[in-house]
């Protein structure tokens, strides 16, 4: 077997001759050859004669005959031996590329983690058709290669129909363990490698794991740093932060580092100032691989348990005088939202502690849900004789807050405004809330009174000029 384009030495020898034989090479026309001098060595009383040539065969030398002739005075006819040239043409090139992509040499191939990947190796322009084999670099390196089974086919070359193109295809699930390993393709003639190529495997995929850490509890208004770390992704992932549906990524800082496996760890630090209305919502950290559509991601979340002081309000319900005797004249409800929840309420009337007696009835603390509690103070005496500034203090394990209510407010509902107008093209709701706040001087102080009325659009007369005068259509709601 002679490889086209490679030098090949052929030697002719004659033995048991005395005197030494004369050797001659007969070389067909067109075969490139370099003749060597004959050597004659003695072995006992005889000679061993050798004469070598170096040939440089081409594809067109296939099947040509080389002959060596031995001349000797004792021979009646010359001795001759011949060899037929079996010229093998190595492939012009060997390519390794993703199946279906452009046939070009690539030193790396991008695959998605744990997805079936098809790779093609092509040997172009050989004679005869080459044998192709695939090997994957093992965890221990090139010293222990792993064979990969392939489907092989050959056909006449598109470059020269006297030559052959051979194609091999493999399909393999590659994952992050194969990241930056090498796949090799070898082209051989009878197990003699005549060409090869290789490519590095780059495995794209989201991080293997993600973790949120925070050093302390969450308190409303107290700044805290929350850390999210995603490991072993490629390329470097983006990390996004969400509280509920709100994106807080702009409040974070992101850092990357490359690990020993050639993949990336990402760490994001979120600067967070907890707010009361975020209590119970989900804080989500999402690590996104940005190179695929749709983007692949991993995430972790935690439910925010935000400690905040009580938020307290007092609402009043005023009962009319025609109620039966013993019916409360006024019911004050003190509502508090807090985490941890309020566990007790304290009532004061003009800075005097209120307790259950003939005039007051107090309920136990009412737990409405995990954060909302309330207390009801029912008052018996006619308010016209018993004015008071009521104070409700709500106490939780974290803090306490208060609210006040002046019973004088219940007796001074201001007159509604006249000539109230509204543009029709600026109204979308089916009802309209009207609030006015006039001042009223009661001898020694100025008390601001709020009155709230509801106007139904069905009750409002719409004029052609798109204005409305609603003074005659106002309806008074509960005088709270």
PyMOL commands that set and color helices and strands:
alter all, ss='L'
color gray80, all
select helices_A, chain A and resi 59-61+176-178+249-251+276-278+383-385+407-411+424-426+457-459
alter helices_A, ss='H'
color red, helices_A
select strands_A, chain A and resi 2-3+7-17+22-26+32-35+39-43+46-56+65-71+79-84+87-88+93-98+108-112+115-126+131-138+141-148+151-156+164-174+182-189+192-204+209-214+218-219+223-233+238-243+246-247+252-258+264-273+282-289+296-303+306-318+330-339+344-349+352-353+360-362+366-367+372-379+389-395+400-406+431-436+439-441+446-448+451-456+475-476
alter strands_A, ss='S'
color yellow, strands_A
deselect
rebuild
show_as cartoon
